[in-house]
């Protein structure tokens, strides 16, 4: 099945990012309702159950097999070949991992009971297992949409699922006054996403066919997918190690501040992930047709960096409002300076996401592993050496680690155009300057607004968006987008 005419890259990015906006928008109401109606001890038990499922899930990784299937499947689709075998293989893999994970969770119930979780809350585990199984099927359908470049439809389904999740979560908490509301809402999320995907994917996978494809191609899939999985794993574990070291060296209060800061920064970082998702599909198809994947990577990264910079400066300017409108209360308000500085990292994060995906598409997975390892190692080492700066050490270490990774990307993907360099420099420096002025001098909001205006003017000069972006957005946005596109 070919992509529908309206399934453009820009629309795919917008709808994938809409999922994040829905989550963050309703999360504010969720926090207010949660803290009013659900006892904190009960919520602590729920988090323990949820964390337990996550720990067990670590023993059932995909090892990059899913990534390898995705890349081969996208290339086959670009050449007009049958992709049913790849869709079937992904479905078989997702179901196998989810079922094995569920069986392991059931077998490990005595371990959970040993943690003195009340018996009245144990059924939550069964609800979460059911959600995982539904998500396994939905994820394989989402993979099919990605495979056929219908990333906008994929984003719509995820957004509807998040909307069902947040709305039902808020309503059920008000009605039930307990944590079962959160677990049941996660089931609604999976069911809604699955229903939407089922309506849009009119192809039934063959589980037997999928198992045959996996058995015949397992060595090839591991060879081509393991490296990218490992690079992603290194980034994830690096973030967790840094968070843990913050707790070890600085204590629980700084750990909480660092945690809430990274959650807030996710509102912009997830935009980069939306770009990476759409870029991966586009690049894989382009590679199959001998297109200029390197040029596409530069085009996507330049646009992602610019938008991340604008979103960052807007977020930095809005951060001090959070205590005023009672989104951050009490000691949590102390996280604002650290979050402001971390927002400035977003353009570098966007660069990292696009080029890691580029290496994956081009079969250069070990290059991604090397860059991830260097960035993570530098960040952790610098934090340990500079921990006397308190939490600012973690911010400083993160900047240097991502900057080192960006330099490595440049060394291996030269030449970058002057427009690329200018976009990266201005989109990183101006948000960072706005954040430093607020942190050091508590001067707000005029300096941040000036930095934002300066960034807009400079981006109008360099025009970082491709011309093709104009026709890929809703009509109401086309005039504004055209100002930032090169003729």
Phi, psi and omega per residue, in radians:
X1 nan 2.253 3.133
X2 -1.478 2.792 3.130
X3 -1.144 2.535 3.080
X4 -1.216 2.688 -3.075
X5 -1.012 -0.563 -3.077
X6 -1.552 0.085 -3.128
X7 -1.505 1.282 -3.103
X8 -1.595 2.843 -3.115
X9 -1.074 -0.814 -3.101
X10 -1.093 -0.725 3.108
X11 -1.135 -0.642 3.085
X12 -1.067 -0.756 3.111
X13 -1.107 -0.809 -3.107
X14 -1.055 -0.793 -3.100
X15 -1.289 -0.558 3.054
X16 -1.182 -0.672 3.126
X17 -1.288 -0.468 3.107
X18 -1.015 -0.549 3.080
X19 -1.015 -0.749 3.113
X20 -1.173 -0.750 -3.132
X21 -1.078 -0.706 3.097
X22 -1.092 -0.812 -3.118
X23 -1.049 -0.835 -3.091
X24 -1.267 -0.635 -3.135
X25 -1.093 -0.834 -3.114
X26 -1.441 -0.272 3.114
X27 -1.092 -0.531 3.113
X28 -1.078 -0.833 3.122
X29 -1.143 -0.683 3.137
X30 -1.028 -0.796 -3.125
X31 -1.093 -0.731 3.138
X32 -1.089 -0.825 -3.119
X33 -1.185 -0.747 -3.129
X34 -1.023 -0.868 -3.070
X35 -1.227 -0.266 3.113
X36 -1.586 -0.657 -2.973
X37 -1.877 -0.365 -3.067
X38 -1.888 2.179 3.112
X39 -1.049 2.465 -3.044
X40 -1.136 -0.599 3.122
X41 -1.133 -0.725 3.131
X42 -1.129 -0.694 3.104
X43 -1.138 -0.606 3.074
X44 -1.099 -0.694 3.076
X45 -1.115 -0.722 3.133
X46 -1.078 -0.763 3.125
X47 -1.099 -0.600 3.097
X48 -1.135 -0.759 3.106
X49 -1.101 -0.787 -3.114
X50 -1.116 -0.744 3.117
X51 -1.122 -0.645 3.125
X52 -1.071 -0.752 3.114
X53 -1.120 -0.626 3.114
X54 -1.164 -0.695 3.137
X55 -1.144 -0.785 3.106
X56 -1.081 -0.659 -3.139
X57 -1.087 -0.439 3.119
X58 -1.105 -0.392 -3.133
X59 -1.467 0.035 -3.129
X60 -2.278 1.073 -3.136
X61 -1.379 2.782 3.082
X62 -1.447 -0.286 3.140
X63 1.005 0.416 3.088
X64 1.478 0.003 3.124
X65 -1.058 -0.696 3.122
X66 -1.096 -0.688 3.117
X67 -1.123 -0.708 -3.134
X68 -1.165 -0.718 3.092
X69 -1.073 -0.735 -3.120
X70 -1.078 -0.775 -3.096
X71 -1.162 -0.811 3.132
X72 -1.130 -0.698 -3.132
X73 -1.120 -0.733 3.135
X74 -1.123 -0.695 3.117
X75 -1.146 -0.673 3.105
X76 -1.133 -0.705 3.121
X77 -1.117 -0.690 3.139
X78 -1.098 -0.527 -3.136
X79 -1.562 0.047 3.112
X80 1.405 0.279 -3.121
X81 -1.530 2.903 -3.134
X82 -1.240 2.232 -3.135
X83 -1.856 0.066 3.133
X84 -0.978 -0.711 3.115
X85 -1.036 -0.678 -3.125
X86 -1.242 -0.725 3.085
X87 -1.071 -0.737 3.122
X88 -1.145 -0.702 3.132
X89 -1.130 -0.740 3.124
X90 -1.122 -0.715 3.121
X91 -1.110 -0.797 3.127
X92 -1.071 -0.737 3.141
X93 -1.139 -0.818 -3.121
X94 -1.071 -0.783 -3.140
X95 -1.162 -0.700 -3.139
X96 -1.092 -0.777 3.138
X97 -1.154 -0.762 -3.125
X98 -1.132 -0.716 -3.137
X99 -1.209 -0.734 3.101
X100 -1.107 -0.715 3.104
X101 -1.089 -0.764 3.139
X102 -1.112 -0.743 3.117
X103 -1.100 -0.729 3.123
X104 -1.111 -0.688 3.114
X105 -1.110 -0.733 3.121
X106 -1.125 -0.707 3.137
X107 -1.189 -0.456 -3.078
X108 -1.628 0.134 3.138
X109 -0.957 -0.708 3.097
X110 -0.993 -0.599 3.100
X111 -1.151 -0.673 3.123
X112 -1.204 -0.679 3.119
X113 -1.137 -0.537 3.132
X114 -1.170 -0.331 3.100
X115 -1.475 0.179 3.059
X116 1.116 0.609 3.005
X117 -1.252 2.281 -3.139
X118 -1.016 2.449 3.137
X119 -1.022 -0.527 -3.103
X120 -1.161 -0.306 -3.119
X121 -1.816 -0.130 -3.084
X122 -1.074 -0.596 3.108
X123 -1.026 -0.303 3.081
X124 -0.999 -0.598 3.139
X125 -1.061 -0.690 3.138
X126 -1.169 -0.628 3.101
X127 -1.143 -0.730 -3.139
X128 -1.167 -0.644 3.085
X129 -1.109 -0.744 3.105
X130 -1.082 -0.723 3.101
X131 -1.074 -0.701 -3.140
X132 -1.100 -0.689 3.136
X133 -1.159 -0.759 3.098
X134 -1.126 -0.684 3.120
X135 -1.136 -0.577 3.121
X136 -1.065 -0.753 3.124
X137 -1.216 -0.756 3.140
X138 -1.100 -0.677 -3.130
X139 -1.123 -0.665 3.123
X140 -1.179 -0.610 3.080
X141 -1.224 -0.681 3.056
X142 -1.075 -0.636 3.073
X143 -1.093 -0.709 3.118
X144 -1.082 -0.748 3.114
X145 -1.111 -0.707 3.095
X146 -1.104 -0.724 -3.104
X147 -1.061 -0.636 -3.097
X148 -1.679 0.267 3.093
X149 1.106 0.466 3.072
X150 -1.717 0.975 -3.063
X151 -1.241 -0.431 3.072
X152 -1.162 -0.759 3.088
X153 -1.106 -0.694 3.088
X154 -1.042 -0.798 3.130
X155 -1.119 -0.664 3.101
X156 -1.082 -0.758 3.135
X157 -1.099 -0.757 3.114
X158 -1.130 -0.663 3.137
X159 -1.172 -0.748 3.093
X160 -1.088 -0.685 3.092
X161 -1.092 -0.766 3.116
X162 -1.132 -0.672 3.116
X163 -1.114 -0.780 3.100
X164 -1.091 -0.683 -3.128
X165 -1.111 -0.928 -3.064
X166 -1.165 -0.767 -3.116
X167 -1.153 -0.775 3.129
X168 -1.194 -0.612 3.110
X169 -1.066 -0.848 -3.135
X170 -1.112 -0.817 -3.115
X171 -1.112 -0.774 -3.095
X172 -1.198 -0.603 3.088
X173 -1.113 -0.741 3.119
X174 -1.099 -0.646 -3.100
X175 -1.406 -0.796 -2.967
X176 -1.628 -0.495 -3.140
X177 1.060 0.544 3.082
X178 -2.648 3.045 -3.011
X179 -1.363 -0.149 3.035
X180 -1.046 -0.498 3.121
X181 -1.032 -0.691 -3.116
X182 -1.205 -0.758 -3.121
X183 -1.145 -0.772 3.139
X184 -1.127 -0.645 3.108
X185 -1.097 -0.636 3.099
X186 -1.129 -0.564 3.074
X187 -1.194 -0.707 3.072
X188 -1.080 -0.690 3.121
X189 -1.015 -0.910 -3.112
X190 -1.110 -0.742 -3.101
X191 -1.154 -0.694 -3.141
X192 -1.162 -0.818 3.123
X193 -1.058 -0.783 -3.140
X194 -1.081 -0.710 3.140
X195 -1.106 -0.771 -3.133
X196 -1.154 -0.767 3.126
X197 -1.107 -0.692 -3.132
X198 -1.073 -0.652 3.127
X199 -1.155 -0.565 -3.049
X200 -1.708 -0.248 3.100
X201 -1.940 1.802 -3.066
X202 -1.732 0.757 -3.139
X203 -2.353 2.159 -3.133
X204 -1.603 2.128 -3.134
X205 -1.298 2.701 3.074
X206 -1.784 1.947 -3.111
X207 -1.074 -0.737 3.126
X208 -1.085 -0.753 3.097
X209 -1.081 -0.740 3.137
X210 -1.063 -0.714 3.122
X211 -1.149 -0.638 3.102
X212 -1.138 -0.769 3.123
X213 -1.075 -0.749 3.134
X214 -1.112 -0.768 -3.104
X215 -1.123 -0.736 -3.100
X216 -1.292 -0.527 -3.038
X217 -1.951 0.208 -3.000
X218 -1.038 -0.725 -3.122
X219 -1.159 -0.744 3.122
X220 -1.126 -0.741 3.129
X221 -1.100 -0.725 3.137
X222 -1.147 -0.746 -3.112
X223 -1.087 -0.675 -3.061
X224 -1.603 -0.314 -3.071
X225 -1.863 -0.411 -3.031
X226 -1.089 -0.665 -3.071
X227 -1.105 -0.790 -3.125
X228 -1.164 -0.677 3.079
X229 -1.053 -0.762 -3.120
X230 -1.121 -0.702 3.111
X231 -1.082 -0.783 3.109
X232 -1.110 -0.706 3.130
X233 -1.099 -0.733 3.135
X234 -1.079 -0.740 3.104
X235 -1.076 -0.757 -3.135
X236 -1.147 -0.815 -3.115
X237 -1.215 -0.533 3.085
X238 -1.102 -0.739 3.087
X239 -1.097 -0.727 3.134
X240 -1.176 -0.699 3.121
X241 -1.120 -0.757 3.121
X242 -1.073 -0.740 3.110
X243 -1.088 -0.722 -3.133
X244 -1.165 -0.700 3.122
X245 -1.154 -0.588 3.037
X246 -1.033 -0.739 3.101
X247 -1.141 -0.786 -3.074
X248 -1.120 -0.811 -3.027
X249 -1.562 -0.505 -3.023
X250 -1.980 -0.302 3.075
X251 1.762 2.990 -3.030
X252 -1.139 -0.557 -3.109
X253 -1.168 -0.816 3.099
X254 -1.154 -0.593 3.084
X255 -1.060 -0.750 3.122
X256 -1.139 -0.718 3.139
X257 -1.144 -0.692 3.105
X258 -1.163 -0.693 3.133
X259 -1.110 -0.818 -3.119
X260 -1.215 -0.526 3.092
X261 -1.145 -0.798 -3.135
X262 -1.164 -0.572 3.074
X263 -1.103 -0.774 3.136
X264 -1.135 -0.722 -3.132
X265 -1.130 -0.452 3.113
X266 -1.003 -0.443 3.129
X267 -1.029 -0.539 3.105
X268 -1.694 -0.676 -3.108
X269 -1.048 -0.626 -3.126
X270 -1.161 -0.363 3.016
X271 -1.107 -0.751 3.122
X272 -1.071 -0.668 3.125
X273 -1.169 -0.608 3.067
X274 -1.112 -0.728 3.093
X275 -1.086 -0.776 -3.132
X276 -1.070 -0.655 3.138
X277 -1.119 -0.820 -3.128
X278 -1.229 -0.713 3.120
X279 -1.045 -0.715 -3.127
X280 -1.018 -0.764 3.122
X281 -1.146 -0.809 -3.129
X282 -1.101 -0.779 -3.090
X283 -1.171 -0.694 3.141
X284 -1.104 -0.722 3.092
X285 -1.157 -0.718 -3.131
X286 -1.123 -0.710 3.136
X287 -1.073 -0.722 -3.132
X288 -1.093 -0.480 -3.110
X289 -1.784 0.303 3.115
X290 1.046 0.640 3.092
X291 -1.411 3.060 3.138
X292 -1.507 1.452 -3.084
X293 -1.176 -0.616 3.099
X294 -1.079 -0.728 3.095
X295 -1.143 -0.676 3.112
X296 -1.136 -0.684 3.122
X297 -1.073 -0.747 3.124
X298 -1.147 -0.688 -3.140
X299 -1.113 -0.825 -3.137
X300 -1.159 -0.755 -3.093
X301 -1.161 -0.677 3.129
X302 -1.087 -0.781 3.121
X303 -1.157 -0.745 -3.123
X304 -1.139 -0.693 3.127
X305 -1.100 -0.779 -3.119
X306 -1.104 -0.822 -3.130
X307 -1.157 -0.700 3.102
X308 -1.069 -0.671 3.102
X309 -1.111 -0.759 3.133
X310 -1.153 -0.751 3.110
X311 -1.117 -0.654 -3.132
X312 -1.124 -0.827 -3.101
X313 -1.160 -0.581 3.074
X314 -1.173 -0.721 3.130
X315 -1.155 -0.713 3.127
X316 -1.080 -0.721 3.131
X317 -1.168 -0.502 -3.081
X318 -1.563 -0.322 -3.029
X319 -0.947 -0.822 -3.112
X320 -1.081 -0.239 3.110
X321 -1.323 -0.371 -3.011
X322 -1.030 -0.778 3.079
X323 -1.166 -0.553 -3.109
X324 -1.155 -0.572 -3.137
X325 -1.781 0.230 3.020
X326 1.098 0.587 2.961
X327 -1.452 -0.753 2.979
X328 -1.864 2.243 -3.073
X329 -2.219 2.674 3.035
X330 1.066 -2.376 -3.084
X331 -1.149 -0.362 -3.117
X332 -1.143 -0.396 3.139
X333 -1.111 -0.350 3.130
X334 -1.188 -0.180 3.140
X335 -1.347 -0.268 -3.008
X336 -1.006 -0.809 -3.139
X337 -1.053 -0.711 -3.120
X338 -1.214 -0.706 3.105
X339 -1.109 -0.700 3.134
X340 -1.022 -0.792 3.137
X341 -1.190 -0.687 -3.126
X342 -1.177 -0.504 3.088
X343 -1.050 -0.558 3.130
X344 -1.115 -0.269 3.110
X345 -1.337 -0.272 -2.964
X346 -0.976 -0.743 3.101
X347 -1.064 -0.683 3.098
X348 -1.172 -0.605 3.076
X349 -1.126 -0.700 3.119
X350 -1.073 -0.750 3.092
X351 -1.047 -0.767 -3.120
X352 -1.087 -0.779 -3.109
X353 -1.085 -0.812 -3.089
X354 -1.147 -0.783 -3.063
X355 -1.343 -0.500 2.999
X356 -1.095 -0.738 3.099
X357 -1.137 -0.666 3.107
X358 -1.047 -0.801 3.116
X359 -1.068 -0.689 3.127
X360 -1.087 -0.836 -3.117
X361 -1.089 -0.662 -3.080
X362 -1.458 0.032 3.129
X363 1.289 0.425 3.139
X364 -1.911 0.883 -3.038
X365 -1.062 -0.635 -3.118
X366 -1.172 -0.472 3.054
X367 -1.116 -0.703 3.092
X368 -1.134 -0.689 3.122
X369 -1.076 -0.802 -3.112
X370 -1.059 -0.769 -3.116
X371 -1.191 -0.693 3.097
X372 -1.106 -0.741 -3.122
X373 -1.121 -0.730 3.132
X374 -1.121 -0.856 -3.124
X375 -1.059 -0.788 -3.140
X376 -1.130 -0.778 -3.117
X377 -1.090 -0.759 3.130
X378 -1.103 -0.768 -3.122
X379 -1.067 -0.807 -3.096
X380 -1.176 -0.776 -3.128
X381 -1.109 -0.761 -3.137
X382 -1.122 -0.699 3.125
X383 -1.077 -0.768 -3.135
X384 -1.080 -0.720 -3.119
X385 -1.263 -0.562 -3.037
X386 -1.864 0.318 -3.034
X387 -1.103 -0.243 3.080
X388 -1.159 -0.252 3.096
X389 -1.448 0.155 -3.069
X390 1.044 -2.451 -3.029
X391 -1.221 -0.353 3.073
X392 -1.102 -0.402 3.078
X393 -1.106 -0.687 3.121
X394 -1.170 -0.677 3.106
X395 -1.131 -0.838 3.139
X396 -1.050 -0.788 -3.127
X397 -1.102 -0.668 3.136
X398 -1.133 -0.745 3.132
X399 -1.073 -0.842 -3.082
X400 -1.139 -0.690 3.127
X401 -1.089 -0.795 3.130
X402 -1.223 -0.605 3.106
X403 -1.148 -0.710 3.100
X404 -1.092 -0.715 3.114
X405 -1.115 -0.720 3.118
X406 -1.080 -0.685 3.119
X407 -1.116 -0.694 3.115
X408 -1.145 -0.684 3.074
X409 -1.051 -0.747 -3.133
X410 -1.122 -0.771 -3.118
X411 -1.045 -0.566 -3.086
X412 -1.715 -0.059 -3.106
X413 -2.316 0.539 3.111
X414 -1.257 2.669 -0.035
X415 -1.597 2.553 2.947
X416 -1.617 2.483 -3.106
X417 -1.237 2.740 3.061
X418 -0.987 -0.601 3.108
X419 -1.088 -0.681 3.127
X420 -1.116 -0.825 -3.138
X421 -1.114 -0.758 -3.112
X422 -1.114 -0.747 3.137
X423 -1.113 -0.777 -3.131
X424 -1.129 -0.759 -3.097
X425 -1.151 -0.877 -3.084
X426 -1.207 -0.685 -3.091
X427 -1.229 -0.399 3.098
X428 -1.585 -0.792 -3.010
X429 -1.244 -0.757 -3.053
X430 -1.153 -0.784 3.020
X431 -1.056 -0.674 3.141
X432 -1.134 -0.709 3.110
X433 -1.111 -0.780 3.101
X434 -1.039 -0.673 3.133
X435 -1.218 -0.754 -3.118
X436 -1.117 -0.712 3.115
X437 -1.058 -0.723 3.126
X438 -1.171 -0.788 -3.069
X439 -1.172 -0.757 -3.039
X440 -1.429 -0.660 -3.023
X441 -2.030 -0.072 -3.098
X442 0.948 0.525 3.141
X443 -1.572 2.056 -3.027
X444 -2.759 2.511 0.077
X445 -1.816 -0.005 -3.010
X446 -1.018 -0.820 -3.135
X447 -1.058 -0.646 -3.131
X448 -1.220 -0.666 3.106
X449 -1.183 -0.658 3.088
X450 -1.130 -0.749 3.112
X451 -1.082 -0.703 3.112
X452 -1.130 -0.746 3.121
X453 -1.131 -0.703 3.123
X454 -1.109 -0.701 3.131
X455 -1.128 -0.734 3.115
X456 -1.066 -0.794 -3.127
X457 -1.104 -0.731 -3.135
X458 -1.177 -0.663 3.111
X459 -1.224 -0.518 3.042
X460 -1.128 -0.542 3.121
X461 -1.310 -0.776 -3.054
X462 -1.449 -0.432 3.116
X463 0.903 1.341 -3.015
X464 -1.408 -0.221 -3.085
X465 -1.559 2.492 3.089
X466 -1.224 2.660 -3.123
X467 -1.062 -0.547 -3.123
X468 -1.109 -0.299 -3.110
X469 -1.179 -0.441 -3.050
X470 -1.053 -0.782 -3.083
X471 -1.499 0.110 -3.092
X472 -1.864 0.123 -3.128
X473 -2.137 2.827 3.086
X474 -0.988 2.617 -3.074
X475 -0.912 -0.625 -3.083
X476 -1.153 -0.344 -3.110
X477 -1.753 -0.146 -2.979
X478 -1.145 -0.668 -3.126
X479 -1.132 -0.766 3.133
X480 -1.133 -0.713 -3.139
X481 -1.130 -0.663 -3.074
X482 -1.090 -0.486 3.139
X483 -1.159 -0.421 -3.075
X484 -1.832 0.210 -3.109
X485 -1.895 2.537 -3.134
X486 -1.463 2.355 3.137
X487 -1.157 nan nan
